[in-house]
Structure formats: structure tokens, C-alpha cells
């Protein structure tokens, strides 16, 4: 596998180079990441009061929890503080806000495996984000809200970073998913019938599990093979993740090697510039788009999700993640 850097002081440009080569970075909590998890924790504890969110499966049914998450997750995504905190986190990590674009943060939940692992609490199988129309220059930022354990964490398969895996990523089109599948996430409680990209071969079972403290961050390439570790503990795992692209790398098509991703469409319209929250220029998006971009299928993620939330659907499905984690 590549190297794992802990609290590295190298420049952002060098860090990106190492991430595109398959290395992983772990960063200690900062003022910004603490603010982000504090916001999420407050919202979780209010939503599940008087119960502890980590043991809510002892008090409510999967249907009841899915209904609560269906409202809570969009509320977190669109909370105005999130778009203020993420630029702060970028500054704390030495990133130029004029060149950095991020997408909205997702609140994730991983319940004990027997309870709820589909739909809005989907437990993600081993995958690359690039199987879900993410660009090869995408970087993922993942942080736990509460303490995690090896058996309710995020798992990595680093040997496959440069090794192709037989998969069916050609079935996934980001625009198609937005149109037909995202809005139904909260309806999939006992099982999830939405077809998604998956490995079509046996994978080496040994995974790497990194365990930062609450507010600590794992940064990794969207091309890394990773999964939601099946939760065999008695506590739910809650985490936050968001994705970034750097403008220079977008223009230069700089990023991780594409060894096996064949998805279509692009998530590039989802990113906002950290300095002023403007979208990527259309000419930059055009470098990644294809002939599947047509009409209303091409909606900015936030616009689409906001429409669905107002309609009462409360949708935050895996396509909404384009980074399943």
C-alpha cells in the first residue's frame, strides 16, 4: 500500500500529489473540524432526543429512524454554517481558498448491521467514488463525530489503488441517478433495490481501518477502494464527509490514475469555490462532461436536493453522496 501521513506539514500541492499516488493523510482535530462535528452532534441529539443517537436502535424501529434521517440529513447539508466552516477547515490545512472547490458535507450513519443498512443509511460495499461519476482529481475528507472502533469505521483496500477490479461502473450515470433514484432513498428501509456499481470479483478480505478521534480527518483520493465497515458493534457510527477539487488540477486533468472506472456524467457541477461559493466555470465542467448531459437531468446537486426537500422527500441517497462512505 501507499504511505499514511499523520499531521504532515508538507504543502497542499505536495499533499495532493501524494494523495493522487495513493497515499492517505490523517489530520488531528482543528477548531474548524470541531465546530463542524459540534454542529452535527447538536442536530443529531436534538433529532433523537431524549435518546443517545448512538443507541437509537434500541428505542426506535428502522422505519422511525429512517424517517428522522430523511429530514435531518438534508437539514445538515443545507445548514448555512457548513459553508462557512469548510473554508475555515481548508485555511487550517494550508489550502488556497481561491483555487479550492468543495461540495456540500454529508452526514453519514452506520447502524448495527442487523438494524438499518439500506436507503438513507446505506452501508456501502467496497467501491471507488470514481465509479459514481467523480473526477480523478477528487479528494475525500472524512471525519467521525463520535469515537469509532475498528468494527464501525471506514475500511480501505489500498492494494487495489493501482490494480483494476472487475466491476460494472458502466451502469452508473450521475444524471440518471439524480433523476430516478436519489429521491427514493428514505423509502428503502429493509432492503435497497437500486442498482449500483459494485466489484464483480472477490476482493482480498484484509482492509486497512484508520481510527482518528472525533474531529480528526482522513483525507484520501476518490479513486481509493473503500467501504463502510459492517457495523458489528452495539453503537451507531456517525460521520461527516465532503469532497474537494483544486482548480489547477481540474484544468490540467491532474489526478489519480483511472484503472477501471467507466461511469458517465460528472459531479463537477456540485462544487463551490471556498472563497465565494461560486460554481466551477462552465468551461472547466465541459472538460469532464459527456453526451449524457441533457436538459433537467443536469441540475446542481444543491438545487435538486433543495427541491426534493421542499417536496417532503427528505432525500440523501448514495447518489447524493457521489461518495459513498
C-alpha positions, -999 to +999 in steps of 0.1 A: +000+000+000+010+037-001+021+057+029+000+071+057+009+106+068-001+118+102-002+156+107+021+162+078+034+197+073+040+194+036+024+219+012-010+215-002+004+209-037+027+181-025-001+166-004-023+165-035+005+148-054+009+121-027-029+116-025-031+111-063-004+085-059-024+065-034-012+079+000-036+087+028-034+116+053-047+117+088-050+151+105-057+159+141-089+178+151-088+216+144-110+244+155-129+241+122-135+204+124-146+206+160-171+232+150-184+210+122-189+179+144-203+200+172-230+213+148-237+177+136-238+164+172-262+190+183-286+183+154-284+146+160-291+148+197-320+172+191-334+149+164-332+118+185-339+133+220-343+121+247-322+091+234-285+089+226-281+088+188-256+060+191-281+037+207-312+048+190-317+013+175-327+002+210-355+026+212-370+031+177-378+010+146-357+011+114-387+029+098-388+055+125-351+062+123-352+064+085-380+090+087-359+111+111-328+108+090-349+118+059-354+152+074-322+156+094-296+148+067-309+175+042-311+200+071-274+194+078-264+196+042-281+229+038-272+244+072-256+278+065-229+272+090-215+243+070-205+266+040-187+289+065-169+261+084-155+242+054-135+272+041-121+276+076-110+239+076-093+245+043-074+275+056-063+254+086-048+229+062-030+255+041-053+254+011-057+284-012-094+293-010-094+309-044-084+276-061-103+251-038-138+239-047-158+218-023-192+201-023-217+202+005-209+180+035-229+148+041-240+135+075-235+097+074-248+070+097-238+033+100-261+013+124-255-021+138-258-044+108-290-061+119-308-028+122-306-004+093-281-006+065-300+005+033-315+036+017-308+067+037-284+047+060-268+027+031-239+006+042-215+010+013-199-020-003-162-017-015-162+009-042-143+038-057-161+072-058-149+074-094-174+045-101-200+072-092-190+098-118-165+116-096-134+131-113-100+116-108-089+148-091-115+144-063-102+143-027-124+130+001-123+144+036-139+121+062-143+127+100-161+109+128-185+127+151-182+103+180-154+079+189-152+050+165-139+014+167-124-009+141-158-026+136-178+005+129-153+025+109-142+032+073-123+004+056-097+008+028-084-017+002-051+000-007-037-028-029-063-020-055-054+017-059-033+008-090-049-026-097-080-028-118-110-045-103-137-062-124-168-040-119-200-027-135-194+010-131-207+015-167-242+012-154-239+044-134-248+078-149-249+107-124-277+125-142-298+093-144-293+087-107-303+122-098-334+119-119-346+084-109-330+072-077-319+098-053-354+109-041-364+073-031-335+069-006-357+072+026-381+046+012-355+018+012-356+007+048-354-031+050-335-035+017-322-014-012-331-024-047-314+005-065-287-009-088-253+005-080-217-001-092-200-030-074-170-052-077-177-082-099-149-103-083-137-115-049-115-089-032-087-096-008-106-095+026-079-077+046-087-040+048-070-010+065-091+007+091-079+041+103-093+055+136-089+092+140-105+108+171-138+128+168-130+158+145-098+141+132-098+138+094-089+112+069-080+126+035-079+102+006-083+101-032-117+094-046-100+066-065-092+047-033-112+015-029-131+019+004-162+007+022-185+011+052-172-015+076-201-037+085-211-025+120-208-054+144-207-032+175-236-021+197-233+016+187-241+036+156-213+053+138-220+089+127-195+108+104-192+137+081-176+137+047-172+162+019-151+163-013-128+188-029-112+196-062-084+220-070-089+243-099-054+239-113-057+201-112-092+203-129-078+223-158-047+201-161-066+168-158-043+160-129-054+133-105-052+096-096-048+070-124-081+057-138-076+019-137-112+007-141-139+034-138-164+036-167-192+057-152-208+085-172-219+121-164-200+142-140-203+155-104-183+187-113-214+209-111-217+202-074-185+221-063-184+255-048-154+278-046-143+282-010-137+319-013-171+330-026-193+299-031-194+302-069-196+271-091-168+259-113-168+278-146-187+260-174-156+257-195-140+237-167-170+215-163-171+209-201-137+192-198-154+164-178-189+163-193-202+140-220-231+135-243-254+123-214-258+159-201-293+169-213-319+193-200-332+190-165-310+159-159-282+184-154-291+201-121-267+213-095-268+189-066-279+215-040-307+228-063-320+193-069-318+183-032-334+215-021-364+209-045-368+174-031-366+186+005-393+212-001-414+185-017-411+165+015-390+137+002-360+142+025-336+126+001-300+120+007-292+087-011-259+073-022-260+093-055-263+123-033-231+111-018-214+105-051-191+094-024-205+067-007-187+061+025 
